[in-house]
Amino acid sequence: PMMCFVYPILERMMKAVLFGHSYIRRMRDAIEDCPRLWTGPGPRDLVLKYVCKGGMQLNPAAGEFSAYAYLEEVARQRPDIIFIHLGENDLGQASRGRILEWLIDLVEALCTSCRPRKVIISQMTLFPTLEQYASDSYWINERLRNWYKVPAAPDHPLAAVQFKVWYHRIGIFGANRRQYYAGDNVHLNSLGLERYCRSVSATVGGGYNDIMNSQR
């Protein structure tokens, strides 16, 4: 007899929240002006939402610039995927250990309030103006990669979440990165922004595929 497989159907369209500082805001504006810059799943498959503010920090005491002030806004979106790009604005303002602690606490708070299925954390990038903090940036990135590999307790909110630390392999953070930056040596120019959009599209699209495959 013919074998019949029944795959579960998602109750609602999948949703991703891109959460972070001016890199996310500028990405949002660029994609709104030129939708082809987003090369991930289309609007019929994945709803994109942005929670972003220029100058956003991890520091809980940063008031309206603190990422913690936007937890409820992220939770209201009920995201399946959260992409986070934060931390650079804290370099030089706090120790690398404290910055890492703030970032991990933020991720845990998001997992508790949002119950996402996938959390993708961008590597801490190195703007040309932040070169004096290169060792702190690398230190945080490496320890973040080791942190999420440690299994959480079965009843912990993190236990049901897939994690990834995303390294942008697109040239904008390498030795020749200055060609991708605007005159302020902080923000990406048009070429750098295009590459950044492509990179975020790839990792969010990969998260989407992982969730879809897990439904089968």
Salt bridges, closest charged atoms under 4 A:
ASP29 OD1 - ARG28 NE 3.04
GLU64 OE1 - LYS53 NZ 3.43
ASP80 OD2 - ARG12 NH1 3.44
ASP80 OD1 - ARG117 NH2 2.73
GLU88 OE1 - HIS21 NE2 2.84
GLU88 OE2 - HIS85 NE2 2.78
GLU101 OE1 - ARG98 NE 3.87
GLU131 OE2 - ARG177 NH2 3.06
GLU131 OE2 - ARG178 NH2 3.37
ASP136 OD1 - ARG96 NH1 3.63
GLU142 OE2 - ARG145 NH1 3.63
ASP184 OD2 - HIS187 ND1 2.69
GLU194 OE2 - ARG36 NH1 3.99
GLU194 OE2 - ARG198 NH2 3.75
ASP210 OD2 - LYS118 NZ 2.81
